[in-house]
Amino acid sequence: MPWVLNEDEAILRRLSGIHIPQVGLVQVRFSTPETEAAPMQWPSITITRRDISPAVDREHRGTVSIDYGPEGDELPDSDDRWGWYAECPLPFNFDYEIIVRTRFNAQQAYLIALLGSERYLPRRFGALEIPQRNVRVSMDLIGGPTTNDYRDDDDKRVFEIHYLVRVFSEMTPWDIERRNFPDHVEGTVFDRSGVKQLGYFDETTGAQ
């Protein structure tokens, strides 16, 4: 699955399954659901992906170990002598607007309290599981909860809660390569001039 859809699915799954006593399941959907059924019930949660922006403050250079590997491929065990490697992934911020709508003020208050828990949209130390890549990424609440109410076209009250959530993700546009670890490393160490020899090393790297 493309990396953007992985994050979308993760935030949708995070907010799914909320149950209000004596009311039932809270419906969750994206605001532009090309493949979802349009009808919604009350209460409801609507998700909109507002922005995807490069996170230049988290960007690095160089070849690194990619813990999650290519999507769908096997991952090395702790005692394996190989791993996945690529150029440093490119970090991105995913910003999601989340709007909760209810018909009753009591349900609004209940959902504010529930969504503030660690399981859903905590103020601090939030994290989001992305199983397609076998990773857990940071998730910050950068706006909300803010509330308002209005009357719809049928002159019925609607109570809203607004959140803005940032998911810290990354993508690897380069090929992820499987590399075997060396069983033996040896070499000579010189000074900066490259003339004077400072030492020699000859090491076995852990092969059984």
Secondary structure by P-SEA (a helix, b strand, c coil): ccaaaaaaaaaaaaacccccccccbbbbbccccccccccccccbbbbbbcccccccccccccccccccccccbbbbccccccccccccbbbbbbbbbbbbbbccaaaaaaaaaaaaccccccccbbbbbbccccbbbbbbbccccccccccccccbbbbbbbbbbbbbbcccccbbbbbbbbccccccccccccccccbbbbbccccc
